[in-house]
Amino acid sequence: MSQDDSRLAASLRWRCRRGMRELDVLLSSWLAKRWPDADPELQQDFADLLDQEDDQLWDWLLGRTAPPASLGRIVSEVQAAGEDLRPDSR
């Protein structure tokens, strides 16, 4: 991993820290498991997702409201990563 990649990873880990523990877990899980293999467009979508407010993110990830089309794919990806965290999915 290059120095730039290390800085980016550290920055993203920091940005995954939210005001809600549940969001921290979901976002950090996706970053750890799926970021390395994600295509550049999906990586950018994840960075854009981190720019959103916590309450909006939570509603999207729980399916209470629909995300904008530009973030739909990454929201689905984070939701799928969250499914891996459920006790009954192991």
C-alpha positions as a Markdown table, in Angstrom:
| # | Residue | x | y | z |
|---|---|---|---|---|
| 1 | Met | 0.0 | 0.0 | 0.0 |
| 2 | Ser | 1.4 | 3.4 | -1.0 |
| 3 | Gln | 1.7 | 6.3 | 1.4 |
| 4 | Asp | -1.2 | 8.0 | -0.4 |
| 5 | Asp | -3.3 | 4.9 | -0.1 |
| 6 | Ser | -2.5 | 4.7 | 3.6 |
| 7 | Arg | -3.5 | 8.3 | 4.1 |
| 8 | Leu | -6.7 | 7.8 | 2.2 |
| 9 | Ala | -7.5 | 4.7 | 4.2 |
| 10 | Ala | -6.9 | 6.5 | 7.5 |
| 11 | Ser | -9.0 | 9.5 | 6.4 |
| 12 | Leu | -11.9 | 7.2 | 5.4 |
| 13 | Arg | -11.7 | 5.3 | 8.7 |
| 14 | Trp | -11.9 | 8.6 | 10.5 |
| 15 | Arg | -14.8 | 9.7 | 8.4 |
| 16 | Cys | -16.7 | 6.5 | 9.2 |
| 17 | Arg | -16.8 | 7.6 | 12.8 |
| 18 | Arg | -20.2 | 9.0 | 13.2 |
| 19 | Gly | -22.5 | 10.2 | 15.9 |
| 20 | Met | -24.3 | 6.8 | 15.9 |
| 21 | Arg | -22.4 | 3.7 | 16.9 |
| 22 | Glu | -24.6 | 1.7 | 14.5 |
| 23 | Leu | -23.5 | 3.8 | 11.6 |
| 24 | Asp | -19.9 | 3.5 | 12.7 |
| 25 | Val | -20.2 | -0.3 | 12.6 |
| 26 | Leu | -22.0 | -0.4 | 9.2 |
| 27 | Leu | -19.7 | 2.0 | 7.4 |
| 28 | Ser | -16.5 | 0.7 | 8.9 |
| 29 | Ser | -17.5 | -2.9 | 8.0 |
| 30 | Trp | -18.0 | -2.0 | 4.4 |
| 31 | Leu | -14.7 | -0.1 | 4.3 |
| 32 | Ala | -12.8 | -3.0 | 5.8 |
| 33 | Lys | -14.4 | -5.8 | 3.7 |
| 34 | Arg | -15.3 | -4.3 | 0.4 |
| 35 | Trp | -13.3 | -1.1 | -0.2 |
| 36 | Pro | -10.1 | -2.9 | -1.4 |
| 37 | Asp | -11.9 | -4.7 | -4.2 |
| 38 | Ala | -14.4 | -2.0 | -5.1 |
| 39 | Asp | -14.2 | -0.3 | -8.5 |
| 40 | Pro | -13.1 | 3.4 | -8.5 |
| 41 | Glu | -16.6 | 4.6 | -9.1 |
| 42 | Leu | -18.0 | 2.7 | -6.1 |
| 43 | Gln | -15.1 | 4.0 | -4.0 |
| 44 | Gln | -16.0 | 7.6 | -5.0 |
| 45 | Asp | -19.7 | 6.9 | -4.2 |
| 46 | Phe | -18.6 | 5.7 | -0.7 |
| 47 | Ala | -16.6 | 8.9 | -0.1 |
| 48 | Asp | -19.7 | 10.9 | -1.3 |
| 49 | Leu | -21.9 | 8.8 | 1.1 |
| 50 | Leu | -19.7 | 9.9 | 4.0 |
| 51 | Asp | -20.5 | 13.5 | 3.2 |
| 52 | Gln | -24.1 | 13.0 | 4.1 |
| 53 | Glu | -25.8 | 13.7 | 7.5 |
| 54 | Asp | -26.2 | 10.8 | 10.0 |
| 55 | Asp | -29.9 | 10.9 | 10.1 |
| 56 | Gln | -30.2 | 10.8 | 6.4 |
| 57 | Leu | -27.7 | 7.9 | 6.1 |
| 58 | Trp | -29.6 | 6.0 | 8.8 |
| 59 | Asp | -32.9 | 6.4 | 7.0 |
| 60 | Trp | -31.4 | 5.2 | 3.7 |
| 61 | Leu | -29.6 | 2.2 | 5.3 |
| 62 | Leu | -32.8 | 1.1 | 7.1 |
| 63 | Gly | -34.8 | 1.5 | 3.9 |
| 64 | Arg | -37.1 | 4.2 | 5.5 |
| 65 | Thr | -36.4 | 6.6 | 2.6 |
| 66 | Ala | -34.8 | 6.1 | -0.8 |
| 67 | Pro | -31.4 | 7.5 | -1.4 |
| 68 | Pro | -30.7 | 9.7 | -4.5 |
| 69 | Ala | -30.1 | 7.6 | -7.6 |
| 70 | Ser | -26.4 | 8.6 | -7.5 |
| 71 | Leu | -26.0 | 6.9 | -4.1 |
| 72 | Gly | -28.3 | 3.9 | -4.6 |
| 73 | Arg | -25.6 | 1.4 | -5.5 |
| 74 | Ile | -23.4 | 2.2 | -2.5 |
| 75 | Val | -26.3 | 2.3 | -0.1 |
| 76 | Ser | -27.3 | -1.2 | -1.3 |
| 77 | Glu | -23.7 | -2.4 | -0.9 |
| 78 | Val | -23.4 | -1.0 | 2.7 |
| 79 | Gln | -26.8 | -2.7 | 3.5 |
| 80 | Ala | -25.5 | -6.0 | 2.2 |
| 81 | Ala | -22.3 | -5.6 | 4.2 |
| 82 | Gly | -24.5 | -5.0 | 7.3 |
| 83 | Glu | -26.3 | -8.2 | 6.7 |
| 84 | Asp | -23.0 | -10.0 | 7.3 |
| 85 | Leu | -23.0 | -8.5 | 10.8 |
| 86 | Arg | -26.3 | -10.1 | 11.9 |
| 87 | Pro | -25.9 | -12.9 | 14.4 |
| 88 | Asp | -28.2 | -15.2 | 12.4 |
| 89 | Ser | -26.2 | -14.8 | 9.1 |
| 90 | Arg | -23.1 | -16.4 | 10.5 |
